[in-house]
Amino acid sequence: MKKIIYPLIVFLSVQTILCSQVNNDIENATPIEKPRVRLVALNTTDVTVTQSHLNRLRDIGEYIEDYYITQLTEKGHSLANTSMFARNTDGDVLIYMAQSTQPSSAISDLTSTAVNLAKAAYTDLTNLNSVWAVAHFKPGGGFVGGGSIDNGRMRFELKDISGSIDFSSKMAESDYHRGISLKAIHHELGHALTVLHNGPLRTNTMYNTLMGPINLAYENTVGISQTLDVQLTDYTAAIIAYHPVFRNSAYNSSELNGKTLEIKKIMGDNDLFTVDCTTGIAHIRGKVISNLPFHHVIIRLTYDNLESGGYWNSSFAVVPDSDGIFDLELTENDVNIGSASTNDFEYEVMVVFDNGLSRGVSQLEVSQEITTGKNQYVSTYSFDTNTDITQNITHSGNMISTDYSGAISYQWIDCNNNQAILGAHSQNFFPEITNGNFAVKVVTPDGCTHTSSCFNLEDLSVDKKNDSNVFEIYPNPSNEKVTIKSKNLKIQSIEVFNLTGQKVYKNNLRVANTEMTIKSPPKGVYFLRIRSETGLYFMKIISSK
């Protein structure tokens, strides 16, 4: 019989299989040596596998493959391979027969037993990176799935083998489709492909998701009599599209040795999560650094109060730029699930690598440099806008300042590379004797963030520059005392500032002199502001005290 699926034309063979056959010729068990999903039919002494069972398994395989190809293509993913299932030489979905001499009640682990029997019976099953889908035909066999990128496994029971599957219908369009449990089968296969639970927020549910709640739970919670459309979230699509079964390649475990993953905070953010005062839009942003090629950043919002195993958690996929920087914008509707008391959440940042690995900083089993934890807790946030906040940047000598006082925190930023300046956390900032373009980000008392316009510090006059022809400083570095000596100018006062612009010392001389000795400040880098009869001069000193 001929079946047309998108975008392939596949011919299904209808032949009779004897349950006693294991290495049966009709299966032509020679799949392409690439990562694939492998369907296994478990045959026990209390279960009879018939040709109708096998036909139904092939139909389910074709339907799942068609669903993925259609959804992934609609979301703009380009697939290197469009046959996710192993196929026989006739082009049909290949089914491996696993024959057990025991009843199912005597088997403690149906999935492992079926996979091991199939491996023992078929000599071609030496390829790594297989995803195993085990079908058991006794009611009560259950639905379960999970595993790693190179050893995903799932098991399902087949409740209905009559009739045929309507390929043009949606996964939950009729009671008949539910009788087959297509959503449950497909959902557990998603777990075998390493996808975690994710679904729509309870207060924003226009459709159900493949890895979200089962249809009945969705309807009971949302109040919709029937959920016709079951969609892939962007998160699920990003992982599936780059899984080895659709990429024809995968990393071996040995290739992960020495690989690193680091997620950095950027732009002076105290956390990856911030809310912009002027727009009321939240941002989760950072920078990914890894020596494994990656293509998406996944951000999962989890709500402990839902107690739903993640079915109602919301997930987002972000494509980072060429520097690895990602910025997810969230509105109140994206985050809130009800009253303010229920809106606290954790977020997890994960990275999807080119071979389908999807891991967060505490999940990737390679050497790591972690600057942010796996889960970050967010509470007491507000999406209210405050357009009255303004900042003006001024400078005196080489010190620049914001006129916004009373902030919870300050972070000065180098506008030329959008990088936070290490240690610059006060209202005043003392640039390191150089021209530059600077801004400051403040966190207001109500928890939102505001970033000033960039201030261009340029064309410093000669009396604001480090001029070793005018002053001599020794010893530098120093650990006890430092002497400042002028060659021809009298010193009127000396002030010492740390890198954040805080004044740590000041001395006004009653009688101007050409030489002055001060006690070395605590260990660190400092700037001297020297006032002389001709103006201000700045010098850098290093204390090793």
C-alpha positions in Angstrom: 0.0 0.0 0.0 1.2 3.5 -0.8 1.3 6.3 1.8 2.3 9.8 1.1 3.9 11.8 3.8 5.7 15.2 3.8 8.2 15.4 2.2 8.9 11.8 1.4 7.0 9.1 -0.5 7.3 5.8 1.5 6.1 2.4 0.4 4.9 0.1 3.1 5.1 -3.7 2.7 2.2 -5.9 4.0 3.6 -9.3 4.8 3.0 -12.0 7.4 5.3 -12.4 10.3 5.4 -15.5 12.5 5.9 -14.7 16.2 8.6 -17.4 16.4 10.7 -15.5 13.9 13.5 -13.4 15.3 15.9 -12.8 12.4 13.1 -12.5 10.0 14.1 -11.9 6.4 11.1 -9.7 5.6 12.5 -7.0 7.9 15.8 -6.8 5.9 17.5 -5.5 9.0 20.2 -3.4 7.5 19.6 0.2 8.5 21.8 3.1 7.5 24.7 3.4 9.9 23.5 6.7 11.3 21.8 7.6 14.6 18.1 6.6 14.3 15.0 5.8 16.3 14.6 2.0 16.4 11.2 0.4 16.9 11.2 -2.8 18.9 8.1 -5.1 19.3 8.3 -7.1 22.5 6.9 -10.6 22.1 6.3 -12.5 25.4 4.6 -15.8 26.1 1.4 -14.0 27.1 1.3 -11.6 24.1 0.8 -12.5 20.5 2.3 -10.0 18.0 0.3 -10.0 14.8 0.7 -8.4 11.4 -1.9 -5.9 12.5 0.3 -4.9 15.4 3.2 -4.3 13.1 1.2 -2.4 10.6 0.0 -0.1 13.4 3.6 0.4 14.6 4.7 1.4 11.2 1.7 3.8 10.9 2.6 5.4 14.3 6.3 5.7 13.2 5.2 7.4 9.9 2.8 9.7 11.7 5.4 10.8 14.3 8.0 11.4 11.7 5.5 13.4 9.5 4.5 15.4 12.6 8.1 16.4 13.4 9.1 17.2 9.8 6.0 19.4 9.4 6.3 21.2 12.7 10.1 21.7 12.4 9.9 23.0 8.8 7.1 25.5 9.8 9.4 26.8 12.6 12.2 27.4 10.1 14.5 24.5 10.9 16.6 22.9 8.1 17.0 19.2 8.6 20.0 17.2 7.5 18.0 14.0 7.6 14.2 13.4 7.2 14.1 9.7 8.1 14.3 9.7 11.9 13.4 6.0 12.1 15.6 3.1 11.0 14.1 1.7 7.7 14.5 -1.6 5.9 15.7 -2.0 2.3 12.2 -1.5 1.0 12.1 2.0 2.7 9.6 0.9 5.4 9.9 1.8 9.1 12.0 -1.1 10.4 10.6 -3.1 13.4 12.9 -5.3 15.4 11.3 -8.4 17.0 12.3 -9.1 20.6 11.2 -12.6 21.5 11.1 -13.5 25.2 10.4 -17.0 26.7 8.8 -15.4 29.8 5.4 -13.9 30.4 5.4 -10.1 30.8 4.5 -10.4 34.5 7.9 -12.1 35.1 9.9 -9.3 33.5 11.0 -6.6 35.9 12.2 -4.1 33.2 10.3 -4.5 29.9 12.3 -1.8 28.1 15.8 -3.1 28.9 14.7 -6.7 28.3 13.3 -5.8 24.8 16.4 -3.8 23.8 18.8 -6.5 25.0 16.9 -9.2 23.2 16.9 -7.1 20.0 20.6 -6.5 20.2 21.2 -10.2 20.7 19.0 -11.2 17.7 20.2 -8.7 15.1 23.8 -8.4 14.2 23.5 -4.9 12.8 22.6 -3.3 16.1 26.1 -2.1 16.9 25.6 1.5 16.0 25.7 3.9 18.9 23.4 6.8 19.4 20.2 4.8 18.9 17.0 5.9 20.4 14.9 2.9 21.4 11.1 2.8 21.2 9.7 -0.4 22.7 6.1 -1.4 22.0 4.4 -3.8 24.4 0.9 -5.0 23.5 -0.5 -5.8 26.9 -2.8 -3.2 28.6 -1.0 -1.9 31.6 2.4 -1.9 30.0 2.5 1.8 30.7 4.2 4.8 29.1 7.7 5.9 30.1 10.6 7.7 28.4 14.0 9.2 29.1 17.7 8.8 28.6 20.8 10.5 27.3 21.7 11.8 23.9 23.2 8.4 22.9 21.0 6.1 24.8 17.4 7.4 24.8 14.7 4.9 25.6 10.9 4.8 25.8 8.2 2.2 26.1 4.5 2.3 25.3 1.5 0.1 25.2 -0.6 -0.1 22.0 -4.3 0.2 23.0 -6.0 0.1 19.5 -4.8 -1.5 16.3 -8.0 -1.3 14.3 -8.5 0.9 11.2 -6.0 3.3 9.9 -4.5 6.6 11.1 -5.7 9.7 9.4 -2.5 11.5 8.5 -4.3 14.7 7.7 -5.8 15.0 11.2 -4.3 16.7 14.3 -2.9 14.5 17.0 -5.9 15.0 19.4 -8.6 15.7 16.8 -10.8 12.7 17.5 -11.6 10.2 20.3 -10.1 7.5 18.0 -6.7 9.2 18.0 -6.9 9.3 21.8 -7.7 5.6 21.9 -4.4 5.0 20.1 -2.7 7.3 22.7 -0.8 9.0 20.0 0.0 12.0 22.3 1.3 9.8 25.1 3.5 7.7 22.7 4.9 10.8 21.0 5.3 12.6 24.4 7.5 9.8 25.8 9.5 9.6 22.6 10.2 13.3 23.2 11.7 12.4 26.6 13.9 9.7 24.9 15.1 12.5 22.6 16.2 14.4 25.8 13.3 16.9 25.9 12.0 17.9 29.3 8.5 18.8 30.2 7.3 22.2 29.0 4.0 23.6 28.2 1.8 26.7 28.2 1.2 28.8 31.3 -2.2 28.0 32.8 -3.4 31.5 32.3 -2.3 31.7 28.7 -3.3 28.4 27.1 -4.3 28.8 23.4 -3.1 25.3 22.6 -1.6 22.3 24.2 2.1 21.3 23.7 3.6 17.9 22.9 5.7 17.9 26.1 3.0 19.7 28.2 0.1 18.1 30.1 -1.9 15.2 28.8 -5.1 16.1 27.0 -7.5 15.3 29.9 -5.4 17.2 32.4 -5.2 20.2 30.1 -9.0 20.2 29.5 -9.8 19.8 33.2 -7.5 22.7 34.1 -8.2 25.1 31.2 -11.8 24.3 30.8 -11.6 23.4 27.0 -13.8 20.5 26.0 -11.3 19.2 23.5 -7.7 20.2 22.6 -7.3 19.7 18.9 -3.9 21.3 18.3 -0.8 19.8 19.9 2.2 21.9 19.0 6.0 21.9 19.5 7.3 24.8 21.6 10.3 26.6 20.3 12.3 24.9 23.0 11.3 21.4 22.0 11.8 22.2 18.3 15.3 23.5 18.9 16.4 20.3 20.6 14.7 17.9 18.2 15.9 19.6 15.1 19.5 19.3 16.2 19.2 15.8 17.7 21.5 13.2 16.0 18.5 11.4 14.4 17.9 14.5 12.3 21.6 15.5 12.0 23.1 12.2 11.0 26.0 12.8 13.4 26.8 12.8 17.1 29.6 13.2 19.5 31.1 10.2 21.2 31.6 10.5 25.0 35.3 10.7 24.5 34.9 13.8 22.4 33.5 15.7 25.4 36.7 15.4 27.4 38.1 18.9 28.1 35.1 20.7 26.8 33.9 23.7 28.8 30.7 25.7 29.3 30.5 29.1 30.9 27.5 31.4 31.1 28.4 35.0 32.0 26.4 38.0 33.2 26.8 41.0 30.9 26.0 44.7 30.7 26.5 45.1 34.4 23.5 43.0 35.3 23.5 41.9 38.9 21.6 38.8 37.7 20.7 37.4 34.3 17.1 38.5 35.0 16.4 42.3 35.0 13.4 44.5 34.3 13.9 47.7 32.4 12.4 50.7 34.2 11.5 52.6 31.1 9.8 49.8 29.1 8.5 47.4 31.7 10.1 44.5 29.8 12.1 41.9 31.5 15.3 40.5 30.1 17.2 37.3 30.8 20.5 37.8 29.1 24.0 36.7 29.3 26.9 35.3 27.3 27.7 31.7 26.5 31.3 30.6 26.1 32.0 27.0 25.1 34.4 25.1 23.0 31.6 23.0 21.8 29.6 24.4 18.8 26.2 25.6 20.0 23.2 27.2 18.3 20.4 27.9 20.8 20.0 29.0 24.4 17.0 27.5 26.2 15.5 29.3 29.2 12.9 27.3 31.3 10.7 29.0 33.8 9.7 26.7 36.7 7.1 27.4 39.3 7.3 25.3 42.5 3.8 26.1 43.6 2.3 24.4 40.5 3.5 21.0 41.7 3.0 19.6 38.2 6.2 17.9 37.3 7.0 20.7 34.9 4.0 20.1 32.6 3.0 23.8 32.9 6.4 25.3 33.0 7.2 27.7 30.2 10.3 27.5 28.0 11.8 29.7 25.4 14.5 29.3 22.8 16.9 32.1 21.9 19.4 32.2 19.1 22.6 33.9 20.5 24.6 36.3 18.3 28.1 35.5 16.9 29.7 36.5 20.3 27.4 34.1 22.2 25.3 36.8 23.7 21.6 36.0 24.2 18.8 38.3 25.3 15.3 37.0 26.0 12.6 39.6 26.4 9.6 38.7 28.6 6.4 40.6 29.1 4.1 40.2 32.1 1.9 37.7 30.2 5.0 35.5 29.5 5.8 35.2 33.2 2.7 35.7 35.4 0.5 32.7 36.2 -2.1 34.3 38.4 -2.0 36.4 41.5 1.2 38.1 42.6 1.7 35.6 45.4 2.1 32.8 42.9 4.4 34.5 40.4 7.8 33.7 42.0 9.8 31.3 39.8 13.2 29.8 39.0 14.8 30.0 35.6 17.3 27.6 34.2 19.6 28.4 31.3 20.5 25.5 29.0 22.6 25.4 25.9 21.8 23.2 22.8 24.9 22.0 21.0 25.2 21.1 17.4 24.8 17.4 18.1 21.6 17.8 20.1 23.1 17.9 23.6 20.9 20.2 25.7 22.5 20.9 29.0 22.8 23.6 31.6 26.0 24.6 33.4 25.5 22.0 36.1 24.3 19.2 33.8 27.0 19.0 31.1 29.4 16.4 32.2 32.6 18.1 31.1 34.9 20.5 32.8 33.1 23.7 33.6 33.7 27.3 34.6 30.4 28.4 36.2 29.6 32.0 36.9 25.9 31.5 37.3 24.1 28.6 39.0 21.8 26.1 37.3 18.7 27.7 38.8 18.2 31.3 39.6 15.4 32.4 41.8 13.3 35.4 40.9 10.8 37.0 43.3 9.3 40.5 44.2 9.7 41.7 40.6 7.4 44.3 38.9 6.7 45.0 35.3 5.6 48.6 36.1 7.3 51.3 34.0 8.9 54.3 35.5 9.6 56.8 32.8 10.5 59.6 35.3 13.9 58.1 36.0 16.7 60.1 34.3 20.4 60.1 34.7 22.9 62.7 33.8 26.6 62.0 33.6 29.1 64.6 34.5 32.8 64.6 35.0 35.3 66.5 37.1 38.9 65.9 36.0 39.0 62.2 35.3 36.1 61.3 37.6 32.7 60.8 36.1 29.5 60.6 38.1 25.8 59.9 37.7 23.3 62.3 39.4 21.0 59.4 40.3 21.6 58.7 44.0 20.1 56.1 46.3 20.4 53.2 43.9 20.6 49.6 45.3 23.6 49.1 43.0 25.7 50.8 40.4 27.6 49.2 37.5 29.7 51.2 35.1 29.9 49.9 31.5 32.4 50.3 28.7 30.1 51.3 25.8 32.7 50.4 23.2 32.3 46.7 24.0 29.1 46.6 26.1 31.1 45.0 29.0 30.7 45.7 32.7 33.8 47.3 34.2 35.2 45.2 37.0 34.9 46.8 40.4 33.1 49.9 39.2 30.1 49.8 41.6 29.7 53.3 43.0 27.9 56.5 42.0 31.3 57.9 40.9 33.8 56.2 38.6 37.4 56.9 38.0 38.4 55.7 34.5 41.9 54.5 34.1 43.4 57.7 32.8 42.1 57.2 29.3 39.6 58.5 26.8 36.5 56.3 26.5 32.8 55.9 26.2 31.0 55.0 29.5 27.5 54.4 30.8 26.2 53.4 34.2 23.4 50.9 35.0 21.5 51.4 38.3 19.1 49.1 40.1 16.4 51.3 41.7 14.8 50.7 45.1 11.8 49.0 43.4 14.0 46.5 41.7 14.0 47.7 38.1 17.1 48.7 36.1 17.9 51.9 34.2 20.9 52.5 32.0 22.2 55.9 31.3 23.2 57.2 27.9 26.8 56.7 27.0 29.1 59.5 28.1 32.1 60.2 25.8 35.2 61.2 27.8 37.7 62.5 25.3 40.4 65.1 24.6 41.7 65.2 28.1 43.7 68.3 28.6 47.4 67.9 29.4 46.9 68.8 33.1 44.6 65.8 33.5 47.1 63.3 32.1 49.8 61.2 33.6 52.9 63.2 33.0 56.1 61.6 34.3 58.0 64.7 33.1 56.3 66.7 35.9 56.1 64.4 38.8 58.1 61.5 40.1 56.6 58.7 42.3 58.6 56.2 44.2 58.7 53.4 45.1 55.9 52.3 42.8 54.6 49.6 43.6 55.0 50.4 47.3 54.2 48.5 50.5 54.7 51.2 53.2 55.2 54.7 52.0 55.2 56.5 48.7 56.8 59.7 47.8 55.5 62.2 45.3 58.1 64.7 44.1 57.7 67.5 41.6 60.5 68.7 39.4 59.4 72.3 39.3 55.9 72.7 40.7 54.7 73.1 44.2 52.1 70.6 45.5 49.0 72.1 47.1 47.0 69.0 47.9 46.9 65.2 47.2 43.8 63.0 47.0 43.8 59.2 46.6 41.0 57.3 44.9 40.3 53.7 44.3 39.1 52.2 41.0 35.5 52.8 41.9 36.1 56.5 42.4 35.9 56.4 46.2 38.2 58.9 48.0 40.4 57.0 50.5 42.8 59.8 51.4 43.2 63.6 51.2 45.9 65.9 52.4 45.9 69.7 52.0 49.3 71.2 52.6 49.4 74.3 54.7 52.7 75.3 52.9 53.0 74.2 49.3 56.1 72.1 48.7 57.7 70.2 45.8 57.8 66.9 47.7 55.3 64.9 49.8 55.3 61.4 51.4 52.1 59.5 52.2 51.3 56.1 53.8 50.6 53.4 51.3 46.9 52.5 51.1 45.7 48.8 51.3 46.8 46.5 48.5 45.4 47.5 45.1 45.5 50.1 42.3 44.8 53.7 43.1 44.9 57.2 41.4 46.4 60.3 42.8 44.8 63.6 42.1 47.5 66.2 42.6 46.6 69.9 42.7 49.4 72.3 41.9 49.7 75.9 41.2 49.1 75.2 37.5 46.1 72.8 37.7 45.2 69.1 38.3 47.4 66.1 37.5 46.6 62.4 37.8 49.0 59.6 38.5 48.5 55.9 39.1 50.1 54.0 42.0 50.1 50.4 42.9 50.2 49.3 46.6 51.5 45.9 47.5 50.9 46.4 51.2 
